Amino acid sequence: MNLLSFSLIAGKARQKKALFFCFLQTSWFGVKERGLLPPPLFCFFSYGFRMRVLASLFSFLFLVAVSGVIALFLLFKHYGHDLPDYTYLKDYQPPIMTRLYADDGRMMATIAAEQRVFVPIKAIPPLVVGAFLSAEDQKFYEHAGVDIFGIIRAALTNLQNVGKDRRPMGASTITQQVAKNMLLTNEVSIARKVREIILAQRLEQSLSKDRILEIYLNEIFLGQRSYGVASAALNYFNKSLDELTPAEAAYLAALPKAPNNYHPVRDHNAALARRNWVLSRMEADGRLPREQVEAATAEPLQTRTRDEAETVQGGEYFTEEVRRQLVELFGEKPVLEGGLAVKASLDPHLQNVATKALREGLVDYDRRNRGWRGAVTHLDNLKNWNAQLKAVPIPAGGEIWTMAVIIGLSAKEAELAVVDGTRGHLPWGEMSWARRELKDNTFGPAIKKPADVLSVGDVVLVEEVKKDDKGKAYQTGSYTLRQVPVVQGAIVALDPHTGRVFAMTGGFSAKISQYNRVTQAYRQPGSSFKPFVYMAALGKGFTPSSLVLDAPFEYVQGPNMPLWRPENYSQAFYGATPLRVGIEKSRNVMTVRLANAIGMDAVVEEAKKFGIVDDMPNLLSFSLGAKETTPLRLAAAYGMIVNGGKAITPTIIDRVQDRDGRTIWRADNRPCEDCQREYWSASAAAPDLPDTRPQVQDPRTAYQMTSLLEGVVMRGTGARLKALGFPVAGKTGTTNDSRDAWFVGFTPDLVAAVYVGFDEPQSLGSHETGASVAIPVFQNFMAAAMKDKTAVPFRMPSGLRMVRVDPATGDLTSSTDKNGIWEAFIPDTEPKEGEPRPVLDGSITGEFAAGVNPPLTPPEASFEEQPIPAEGEPAPSPYNSNHDAPAALPTPSSTEGTGGLY
């Protein structure tokens, strides 16, 4: 069949329509002549048949297309009817971490479920925006939420990579990622992908491109606990966004796909390659010129953490207490997600020296009273010792020291291999204390050489030392043996005028326990409570020179109750003694007799007025500090003494601002119109702030008490503190069986309270007191706190008369008496020349409760004549050879505890 015959059969009416098939036929003849192809079978069928086939084919394709559209419509309708509400994203505020700032403005800590710093899109530099667009969605500002060509490209690429063990290429746009991260889950399924596409398109219709990008850049997780680009810039490079280099911005943009796969240290090569790929994309997109890309590619990948000078180290107990108070004020969610800016009262310097002083004090006590509890662990062999040592977990509390392993022993020292790879020596003098501690507070045999303490292979905690106890220099690389003490303690320091807490350390280490003994440990204060008994007496008309009989005292507690017989620490009595000496020497019997005279109701009222307790039984034994309180409460109470009797409330938070910078809470709510001035000049006068603190004690009485407590340091149980060389006052406290040891003291502008004891109450030791355990901590802290500061005397209010007296007797003395002091008296209450001075001896119990001084019994000569023992001297008997002692009373089967000893 040739072309002519085919045309004649088709007819003229069909000539034009047959041209296509003629062309096929002609083409077939052309190739047939060359013997390449067989004739096409389609040309052997009639024209009508061929047209029906084509029509059927087009109909089928059309039906498929329509069916596909219908199916797609039904699919989108099915997955689109119950989609989560996306309209809230218009006003969405992402969870932001709460930041805590110390008094000097440095960052203390952050509190957050997600570490995020929100930055508006207009404040994000174009370099950072461009890096993320090049890496994640080059056509972000062009597509409508879904990049069709990107999906096709990814599909083709993934088909090519089948069987090549490569990660599938994604095609999600930034809008899709926002939809997934904000509204959906990470489930891998077609259903989730369909819902993601639907939501992406709806987001594009309701939100601007900039808003979508803003949400994305602030929400994306970038590893290292970093949510959002601003947080990542700080955590990886310690920079703000506008400080990032192109290489650094490119690295951050490399992280969204898989942050864990591009760790800058662990996966350095992969991270570097991914960063350089982002830089190449930025060049291809025209966001960076070639020169900058080449320079950035050559730049090493180096991260940088925040310097210690930029953040406050330590203060874990303080930070946790701030968190507790914030949750109490605002609730947990606003604290974790609200982006609060919290200005705390913490003074970083005072916090550091407080923690150091407490730790040194607890370690010193542990060495003095406890024994060696053994090595951290033992290495069976020293092969590859450094790797083995690094694998040993550091004991809780031991993080402040260094780990080392014993590699040799001699008669005078142990040889160490330190975890940093160096070698060192452990002299015998630095382990001679380490007698083995056994159960039930017993100890092993005496030790005479290093081998009695340590063995080769022992892993121990050590600290480098330069001198021995006598100040003799050690050779370089000398260490001392350390162990985490079992005793605990607390120290708190605050401003007595405002109540702002400067430092708070609630234990040896927060890694052992976050139990904060400053605020949570209610323990008996012992004799540190006595100032409030004496102050109540001063308010009832007593003076610092008033005489109180220090002699045996018995108290009937009630029916079928044994007699209570309080004792002095020295187990001796000293006769008629001035109040000043009673507080300076911490005389128990005098205190009880004084409380009995003025009435316990007055003592309870004083304790409540100063915030030591909320309530307290009016039992006489509580005058010796039997009612539990916290170090923070006691520190605040002492602050009210030195500030002139003004009430203060301890605070650790100064101000709280919301994410928009509005102050929503502050501790100081005093009215101050001048503080709101729009403009300020250096010549303007300082705002006049009213003093709204309630007056809880007569300032004259408060000063008298301050002077008495200064005497504790000058001549009493706190005499060790005279070495400080500046005005300081305070009071020791020790409870029954030496279970708790205290010292609470102050300078004119700083108060500190120190507590030492076991969490499970037990004796600190029969000879341990507040003077031996707590005062060293206070002394080291106060010496560091007051270093390079000008010493000022305690401030005296008006309305007092200063009279020269003998502090040991309270008698008037001349200005030439070198032992005399200037005593503060409320006018007309001072001793008079030649007038007899009454002695409170208990014969008129309870009649002082009304606050009027009735005539007192003149002192017995035998008591008057007894000398006051000097500091450190044994106490003489109050009865001399010319006077008989009162007949001894039978000892009851049991007695009530005194509550305070020394």
Sequence and secondary structure as in RCSB ss.txt:
>XXXX:A:sequence
MNLLSFSLIAGKARQKKALFFCFLQTSWFGVKERGLLPPPLFCFFSYGFRMRVLASLFSFLFLVAVSGVIALFLL
FKHYGHDLPDYTYLKDYQPPIMTRLYADDGRMMATIAAEQRVFVPIKAIPPLVVGAFLSAEDQKFYEHAGVDIFG
IIRAALTNLQNVGKDRRPMGASTITQQVAKNMLLTNEVSIARKVREIILAQRLEQSLSKDRILEIYLNEIFLGQR
SYGVASAALNYFNKSLDELTPAEAAYLAALPKAPNNYHPVRDHNAALARRNWVLSRMEADGRLPREQVEAATAEP
LQTRTRDEAETVQGGEYFTEEVRRQLVELFGEKPVLEGGLAVKASLDPHLQNVATKALREGLVDYDRRNRGWRGA
VTHLDNLKNWNAQLKAVPIPAGGEIWTMAVIIGLSAKEAELAVVDGTRGHLPWGEMSWARRELKDNTFGPAIKKP
ADVLSVGDVVLVEEVKKDDKGKAYQTGSYTLRQVPVVQGAIVALDPHTGRVFAMTGGFSAKISQYNRVTQAYRQP
GSSFKPFVYMAALGKGFTPSSLVLDAPFEYVQGPNMPLWRPENYSQAFYGATPLRVGIEKSRNVMTVRLANAIGM
DAVVEEAKKFGIVDDMPNLLSFSLGAKETTPLRLAAAYGMIVNGGKAITPTIIDRVQDRDGRTIWRADNRPCEDC
QREYWSASAAAPDLPDTRPQVQDPRTAYQMTSLLEGVVMRGTGARLKALGFPVAGKTGTTNDSRDAWFVGFTPDL
VAAVYVGFDEPQSLGSHETGASVAIPVFQNFMAAAMKDKTAVPFRMPSGLRMVRVDPATGDLTSSTDKNGIWEAF
IPDTEPKEGEPRPVLDGSITGEFAAGVNPPLTPPEASFEEQPIPAEGEPAPSPYNSNHDAPAALPTPSSTEGTGG
LY
>XXXX:A:secstr
  HHHHHHHH GGGHHHHHHHHHHHHHHHHHHTTT S   GGGGS HHHHHHHHHHHHHHHHHHHHHHHHHHHHH
HHHHHTT    GGGGG    B EEEE TTS EEEEE SSEE    GGGS HHHHHHHHHHH TTTTTSSS  HHH
HHHHHHHHHHTTTTT        HHHHHHHHHHS    SHHHHHHHHHHHHHHHHHS HHHHHHHHHHH B STT
EESHHHHHHHHHS  GGG  HHHHHHHHTSTT GGG  TTTTHHHHHHHHHHHHHHHHHTTSS HHHHHHHHHS 
       GGGB    HHHHHHHHHHHHHHH HHHHHHB  EEEE   HHHHHHHHHHHHHHHHHHHHHHS B   
SEE S  TTHHHHHHTS   TTGGGSEEEEEEEE SSEEEEEETTS EEEEEGGGTTT  BB GGG B     SG
GGT  TTEEEEEEE SB TTS B  TTBEEEE   S EEEEEEE TTT BEEEEE SS TTT    TTTS  B  
GGGGHHHHHHHHHHTT  TT EEEES   EE STT  EE    TTS   EEEEHHHHHHTT HHHHHHHHHHH H
HHHHHHHHHTTS S     GGGGGS S B HHHHHHHHHHHHTTSB    BSEEEEE TTS EEEES     SGG
G S   TTS          B S HHHHHHHHHHHHHHHHHSTTGGGGGG S  EEEEEE GGG EEEEEEEETTE
EEEEEEE SS   S TT  HHHHHHHHHHHHHHHHTTT         SS EEEEE TTT  B  TT TT EEEEE
 TT S  TT    EE STTTTTTTTS     B   HHHHTS    TTS    SS TTS         S     S 
  
